[in-house]
Amino acid sequence: MKPDTQQSAVRRLARIEGQVRGISKMVQEDKYCIDIVRQVQAVKAALSGLEQVILADHIDTCVDHALSASDLEDRQAKVDELVAVLGGRKK
């Protein structure tokens, strides 16, 4: 993972961690259910954004490296990984 991507991921994870703690507090304090659900949706969106950042970095580094190398098995493995992750197919 590129250093800037790693830093971005760590920042995003810290923010998500804070959001999850906030949700836990809301549940413990018996806050309004819809308010809790909205916060859960915000965490899901934040996780989706994190996933996109990490996948983009993976494609820019690992996949690009494999596709430009001569190892056909490695190329196929990277393509299979992406298809499994993006398509939901088990590897």
C-alpha positions as CSV (number, residue, x, y, z in Angstrom):
1,M,0.0,0.0,0.0
2,K,1.3,3.4,-0.9
3,P,2.2,5.6,2.1
4,D,-0.4,8.3,1.3
5,T,-3.1,5.6,0.9
6,Q,-2.1,4.1,4.2
7,Q,-2.3,7.4,6.0
8,S,-5.7,8.1,4.4
9,A,-6.9,4.7,5.4
10,V,-5.7,5.1,9.0
11,R,-7.5,8.5,9.2
12,R,-10.7,7.1,7.8
13,L,-10.6,4.2,10.2
14,A,-10.1,6.5,13.2
15,R,-13.1,8.5,12.1
16,I,-15.2,5.3,11.6
17,E,-14.1,4.1,15.0
18,G,-15.4,7.3,16.5
19,Q,-18.6,6.9,14.7
20,V,-19.1,3.4,15.9
21,R,-18.4,4.4,19.5
22,G,-20.9,7.2,19.1
23,I,-23.5,4.6,17.9
24,S,-22.7,2.4,20.9
25,K,-23.3,5.4,23.2
26,M,-26.6,6.2,21.4
27,V,-27.8,2.6,21.9
28,Q,-26.8,2.6,25.5
29,E,-28.6,5.9,26.0
30,D,-31.7,4.5,24.3
31,K,-31.7,7.2,21.6
32,Y,-34.3,7.4,18.9
33,C,-34.0,4.3,16.6
34,I,-34.1,6.3,13.3
35,D,-31.2,8.5,14.6
36,I,-29.2,5.4,15.3
37,V,-30.0,3.9,11.9
38,R,-28.9,7.1,10.2
39,Q,-25.6,6.8,12.0
40,V,-25.2,3.2,11.0
41,Q,-25.8,4.2,7.4
42,A,-23.1,6.9,7.7
43,V,-20.7,4.3,9.0
44,K,-21.6,2.0,6.1
45,A,-20.9,4.8,3.6
46,A,-17.6,5.6,5.3
47,L,-16.6,1.9,5.1
48,S,-17.6,1.9,1.4
49,G,-15.4,4.9,0.8
50,L,-12.5,3.2,2.6
51,E,-13.0,0.1,0.5
52,Q,-12.8,2.2,-2.7
53,V,-9.6,3.9,-1.6
54,I,-7.9,0.6,-0.7
55,L,-9.1,-1.1,-3.9
56,A,-7.9,1.7,-6.1
57,D,-4.5,1.5,-4.4
58,H,-4.4,-2.2,-4.9
59,I,-5.2,-1.8,-8.6
60,D,-2.5,0.9,-8.9
61,T,0.1,-1.1,-7.2
62,C,-0.3,-4.9,-6.9
63,V,-2.5,-5.5,-9.9
64,D,-0.5,-3.1,-12.2
65,H,2.7,-4.8,-11.1
66,A,1.3,-8.3,-11.8
67,L,-0.1,-7.3,-15.2
68,S,3.2,-5.8,-16.3
69,A,5.2,-8.8,-15.1
70,S,5.8,-11.9,-17.1
71,D,4.3,-14.3,-14.5
72,L,1.1,-15.4,-16.0
73,E,-0.1,-17.3,-12.9
74,D,0.3,-14.1,-10.8
75,R,-1.6,-12.1,-13.4
76,Q,-4.4,-14.6,-13.4
77,A,-4.4,-14.7,-9.6
78,K,-4.8,-10.9,-9.4
79,V,-7.6,-10.9,-11.9
80,D,-9.4,-13.7,-10.1
81,E,-9.0,-11.8,-6.8
82,L,-10.6,-8.7,-8.3
83,V,-13.4,-10.6,-9.9
84,A,-14.1,-12.3,-6.6
85,V,-14.0,-9.1,-4.6
86,L,-16.0,-7.0,-7.0
87,G,-18.4,-9.6,-8.2
88,G,-18.9,-11.4,-4.9
89,R,-17.8,-14.7,-6.2
90,K,-15.9,-16.9,-3.8
91,K,-12.3,-17.5,-4.8
